[in-house]
């Protein structure tokens, strides 16, 4: 069941529930723009969906896999570490600023630091989340049908 994040109280409850994503990692990301080329090669060139889905796995027994769905994506700045470094999330920040929701893979960031942050950051109009059961491990969650 999806749960919406639309207020600072929602953020506090969610972030406390997931321990600010301590001991977590981004497992997968999926993006749907809304644009496509149809079978007759006509193009629908509008980014009218802009949905980003992020799967995070956590080293916790309860709600160990969380899917966040960012709707009306403004931007994603993805800075994945290479294989020479670890990519675990030790803390994270979620803020509502100017009617948009921001999520960053580092803790204790202020509104004024968002624009300068050099890690992974997501900005969107809306956010909802859900807990995913029975999908831990390396098997892909977003499966290609091709």
Buried (B, 14 or more C-beta within 10 A) or exposed (E): EEEEBEEEEBBEEBBEBBBBBBEBBBBEBEEBBEEEEEEEEEEEEEEEBBBBBBBBBBEBEEBBBBBBBBBBBBEBEEEEEEEEEEBBBEBBBBBBEEEBBBBBBBBEBEEEEBEEBEBBBBBBEBBBBBBBEEBEEEEEBEEEEE
